[in-house]
């Protein structure tokens, strides 16, 4: 059997994926030493309330156009051998579900992380345990870039206001990464609070340079509500709000996280923010354009 060779775009696709992973996972991302038969090896640390593990991915030549990566899970703390095997099976299943020819490491990481977090007996609250004490103030990671603390009231920790949240695909440009998060079924200020706190409480989002927000909803009395927040990226919230308006997207909240890569993007950053907002709404069937 002949050795695999890279397709025309494999090297660039791998590079973009590794940049995105490094930006999103920060200190939890590690490039591992070179190994024969692989062009790159990475490890990503994952943790739940009670356990820690590392997902290792071995990216062979020919990935992503011809083959999938090989994944292994290493137990770090609180992970039994049975759970480690389950996590490894989860990784393999998630990789198999991704479209042929597409990068898949991020999707596999998220699947394994979700399985690890579900492992404790009753992962009752979606918010991190340190945030479950009713009211809470979120202190951003990058106040030097204009981020400000966000104060949440007790409703933000009340599971009766829980709403579904999905994640979009990351977009990478010159080492900056943009990623959208969408909450649906939002029809009250309490659900806005719950959704925003839940998203900001995610470890990687909490490390973002900016977490821009826009939402629209109609309450039980038929009154429309809308607001947005730039989170230090001046004008970004208004552009997201415009996308929601153009698409007639109601009863939803979108946060676009940006991890700054050190290279200024100029106006292109707003194109990415608007595009991430549009894509996650359209991918989930939220809103539609007027004819």
C-alpha positions as CSV (number, residue, x, y, z in Angstrom):
1,X,0.0,0.0,0.0
2,X,1.5,3.4,-1.0
3,X,2.0,6.2,1.4
4,X,-0.6,8.9,1.5
5,X,0.3,12.2,0.0
6,X,-1.3,15.6,0.7
7,X,-3.9,16.9,-1.6
8,X,-3.5,20.4,-3.0
9,X,-5.2,22.2,-0.1
10,X,-4.5,19.8,2.8
11,X,-1.5,21.7,4.2
12,X,-3.4,25.0,4.3
13,X,-6.5,23.4,5.8
14,X,-4.5,21.8,8.6
15,X,-2.7,25.1,9.3
16,X,-6.0,27.0,9.5
17,X,-7.5,24.4,11.8
18,X,-4.5,24.4,14.1
19,X,-4.6,28.2,14.3
20,X,-8.3,28.1,15.2
21,X,-7.8,25.4,17.9
22,X,-4.9,27.3,19.4
23,X,-7.0,30.5,19.6
24,X,-10.1,28.9,21.0
25,X,-8.5,26.6,23.6
26,X,-5.5,28.8,24.5
27,X,-3.4,27.3,27.3
28,X,-5.4,24.0,27.0
29,X,-4.0,23.5,23.5
30,X,-0.6,21.9,23.1
31,X,1.5,20.9,20.0
32,X,3.0,17.5,20.7
33,X,6.5,16.3,19.5
34,X,6.8,15.0,15.9
35,X,5.9,11.4,15.3
36,X,6.7,9.3,12.2
37,X,3.6,9.0,10.0
38,X,2.0,12.2,11.2
39,X,2.4,15.8,10.1
40,X,1.1,17.1,13.4
41,X,0.1,15.9,16.8
42,X,-1.9,18.0,19.3
43,X,-3.4,17.6,22.7
44,X,-6.4,19.5,24.2
45,X,-7.1,19.5,27.9
46,X,-10.7,19.0,28.9
47,X,-12.3,19.1,32.3
48,X,-15.7,18.7,34.0
49,X,-16.7,19.4,37.6
50,X,-15.1,16.1,38.8
51,X,-12.7,14.9,36.0
52,X,-9.9,15.9,33.7
53,X,-8.7,14.3,30.5
54,X,-6.7,15.1,27.4
55,X,-7.8,14.4,23.9
56,X,-4.8,13.7,21.6
57,X,-5.2,14.0,17.8
58,X,-2.7,12.6,15.3
59,X,-3.1,14.3,11.9
60,X,-1.7,12.2,9.1
61,X,-0.6,13.2,5.7
62,X,-3.6,13.3,3.4
63,X,-5.9,14.9,6.1
64,X,-8.5,16.2,5.7
65,X,-9.0,15.4,2.0
66,X,-8.4,11.6,2.2
67,X,-8.3,10.4,5.8
68,X,-9.5,11.3,9.3
69,X,-7.2,11.9,12.3
70,X,-6.5,9.3,14.9
71,X,-7.8,10.1,18.4
72,X,-6.8,8.9,21.8
73,X,-7.9,10.0,25.3
74,X,-5.6,10.2,28.2
75,X,-7.0,10.1,31.7
76,X,-5.6,12.9,34.0
77,X,-7.8,12.9,37.1
78,X,-11.1,11.4,38.1
79,X,-11.5,9.4,34.8
80,X,-11.9,5.6,35.2
81,X,-10.7,3.2,32.5
82,X,-14.3,2.5,31.5
83,X,-15.0,6.2,31.1
84,X,-11.7,6.7,29.1
85,X,-12.8,4.0,26.7
86,X,-16.2,5.6,26.4
87,X,-14.6,9.0,25.6
88,X,-12.4,7.3,23.0
89,X,-15.4,5.7,21.4
90,X,-17.2,9.1,21.4
91,X,-14.2,10.6,19.6
92,X,-14.2,8.0,16.9
93,X,-18.0,8.3,16.4
94,X,-17.8,12.1,16.2
95,X,-15.0,11.9,13.6
96,X,-17.0,9.4,11.5
97,X,-20.0,11.7,11.5
98,X,-18.1,14.7,10.0
99,X,-18.3,15.2,6.2
100,X,-15.6,13.6,4.1
101,X,-12.8,16.0,3.3
102,X,-13.6,18.5,6.1
103,X,-11.5,19.3,9.1
104,X,-13.0,17.6,12.2
105,X,-10.8,18.1,15.3
106,X,-13.0,20.8,16.8
107,X,-16.2,18.8,16.4
108,X,-14.5,15.8,18.0
109,X,-13.2,17.9,20.9
110,X,-16.7,19.3,21.6
111,X,-18.3,15.9,21.5
112,X,-15.7,14.5,23.9
113,X,-16.1,17.5,26.2
114,X,-19.9,17.1,26.2
115,X,-19.5,13.4,27.1
116,X,-17.0,14.2,29.9
117,X,-19.3,16.8,31.4
118,X,-22.3,14.4,31.2
119,X,-20.4,11.7,33.1
120,X,-21.1,12.9,36.6
121,X,-24.3,11.5,38.0
122,X,-26.5,14.6,37.5
123,X,-24.8,17.5,35.7
124,X,-27.7,19.5,37.0
125,X,-26.8,23.0,36.0
126,X,-25.4,24.2,32.7
127,X,-23.6,27.1,34.3
128,X,-20.2,26.4,35.9
129,X,-20.5,25.5,39.6
130,X,-18.8,28.7,40.8
131,X,-21.6,30.6,39.1
132,X,-24.5,28.7,40.6
133,X,-24.8,31.0,43.6
134,X,-27.7,33.2,42.2
135,X,-26.3,36.6,41.3
136,X,-22.9,36.8,39.6
137,X,-20.5,39.2,38.0
138,X,-18.6,38.0,35.0
139,X,-15.1,39.6,34.9
140,X,-13.7,39.5,31.3
141,X,-10.3,38.2,30.4
142,X,-9.2,41.3,28.3
143,X,-10.4,44.6,29.8
144,X,-7.4,46.2,28.0
145,X,-9.4,45.8,24.8
146,X,-12.5,47.5,26.2
147,X,-14.3,44.6,27.7
148,X,-16.3,45.4,30.8
149,X,-17.7,43.3,33.7
150,X,-21.2,42.0,33.2
151,X,-23.5,41.8,36.2
152,X,-26.1,39.0,36.3
153,X,-29.1,38.7,38.6
154,X,-30.4,35.5,40.3
155,X,-32.6,34.6,37.3
156,X,-29.5,33.9,35.3
157,X,-28.8,30.8,37.4
158,X,-32.5,29.6,37.4
159,X,-32.9,26.5,35.2
160,X,-36.5,27.3,34.6
161,X,-35.2,30.0,32.2
162,X,-32.9,27.6,30.3
163,X,-33.0,27.7,26.5
164,X,-31.2,25.7,23.8
165,X,-27.8,26.9,22.7
166,X,-25.8,25.8,19.6
167,X,-22.4,26.7,18.4
168,X,-21.3,27.8,14.9
169,X,-18.2,26.9,12.9
170,X,-15.1,29.0,13.7
171,X,-13.7,31.4,11.1
172,X,-10.0,32.2,11.1
173,X,-8.4,35.2,9.5
174,X,-4.7,36.2,10.1
175,X,-4.6,34.3,13.4
176,X,-7.9,35.9,14.8
177,X,-10.7,33.4,15.3
178,X,-14.4,34.3,15.3
179,X,-17.1,31.9,16.6
180,X,-20.9,32.4,17.0
181,X,-23.2,31.0,19.7
182,X,-27.0,31.0,19.3
183,X,-29.7,30.7,21.9
184,X,-33.3,30.1,20.7
185,X,-36.6,30.2,22.5
186,X,-35.6,33.5,24.1
187,X,-38.8,35.4,25.0
188,X,-38.0,37.3,28.2
189,X,-35.2,39.3,29.9
190,X,-34.7,36.4,32.3
191,X,-33.9,34.0,29.4
192,X,-31.5,36.6,27.9
193,X,-29.7,36.6,31.2
194,X,-29.6,32.8,31.5
195,X,-28.3,32.4,27.9
196,X,-25.7,35.1,28.1
197,X,-24.4,33.8,31.4
198,X,-24.3,30.2,30.2
199,X,-22.3,31.2,27.0
200,X,-19.9,33.5,28.9
201,X,-19.4,30.8,31.5
202,X,-17.9,28.4,28.9
203,X,-14.2,28.2,29.6
204,X,-13.0,29.2,26.1
205,X,-15.6,31.9,25.6
206,X,-14.5,33.4,28.9
207,X,-11.0,33.8,27.5
208,X,-12.1,35.6,24.3
209,X,-10.9,39.2,23.5
210,X,-14.5,40.3,22.7
211,X,-17.9,38.7,23.2
212,X,-20.3,40.8,21.0
213,X,-24.0,40.3,21.6
214,X,-27.3,41.0,19.9
215,X,-30.8,39.8,20.7
216,X,-34.5,40.2,19.7
217,X,-37.6,38.8,21.2
218,X,-41.3,39.3,21.6
219,X,-42.6,38.8,25.1
220,X,-45.9,37.3,26.3
221,X,-47.7,40.6,25.9
222,X,-46.6,41.0,22.3
223,X,-44.1,43.7,23.1
224,X,-40.8,43.7,21.1
225,X,-37.5,43.9,22.8
226,X,-34.0,44.2,21.3
227,X,-30.5,45.2,22.4
228,X,-26.8,44.7,21.6
229,X,-23.4,45.0,23.1
230,X,-20.1,45.8,21.4
231,X,-17.9,44.4,24.3
232,X,-15.1,46.7,23.3
233,X,-15.4,46.1,19.5
234,X,-17.0,49.4,18.7
235,X,-19.9,49.1,16.3
236,X,-20.0,45.3,16.2
237,X,-23.1,44.9,18.3
238,X,-25.1,47.2,16.0
239,X,-24.0,45.2,12.9
240,X,-25.1,42.0,14.5
241,X,-28.4,43.6,15.4
242,X,-28.8,44.7,11.8
243,X,-28.4,41.1,10.6
244,X,-31.1,39.9,13.1
245,X,-33.3,42.6,11.8
246,X,-32.8,41.9,8.1
247,X,-33.4,38.2,8.7
248,X,-36.4,38.9,10.9
249,X,-34.8,36.7,13.5
250,X,-36.9,36.9,16.7
251,X,-36.8,35.2,20.1
252,X,-33.1,34.6,19.8
253,X,-29.7,35.8,21.1
254,X,-26.4,35.6,19.3
255,X,-22.9,36.1,20.8
256,X,-19.9,36.2,18.5
257,X,-16.6,35.6,20.3
258,X,-13.4,36.8,18.9
259,X,-10.0,35.7,20.0
260,X,-7.5,38.3,18.7
261,X,-4.5,36.9,17.0
262,X,-2.2,40.0,17.2
263,X,-2.8,41.2,13.6
264,X,-5.3,44.1,13.0
265,X,-8.0,43.1,10.5
266,X,-9.5,46.6,9.9
267,X,-13.0,46.5,8.4
268,X,-12.7,42.8,7.7
269,X,-13.4,42.0,11.3
270,X,-16.9,43.4,11.0
271,X,-17.5,41.2,7.9
272,X,-16.5,38.1,9.9
273,X,-18.8,39.1,12.8
274,X,-21.8,39.7,10.5
275,X,-21.1,36.6,8.5
276,X,-20.8,34.4,11.7
277,X,-24.1,35.9,12.9
278,X,-25.9,35.3,9.6
279,X,-24.5,31.7,9.2
280,X,-25.6,30.5,12.6
281,X,-29.1,31.9,12.2
282,X,-29.6,30.5,8.7
283,X,-28.0,27.1,9.6
284,X,-30.6,26.7,12.4
285,X,-33.6,28.0,10.5
286,X,-34.0,31.2,12.6
287,X,-35.6,34.1,10.8
288,X,-36.0,34.6,7.1
289,X,-35.5,37.5,4.7
290,X,-38.4,39.5,3.3
291,X,-39.0,38.8,-0.3
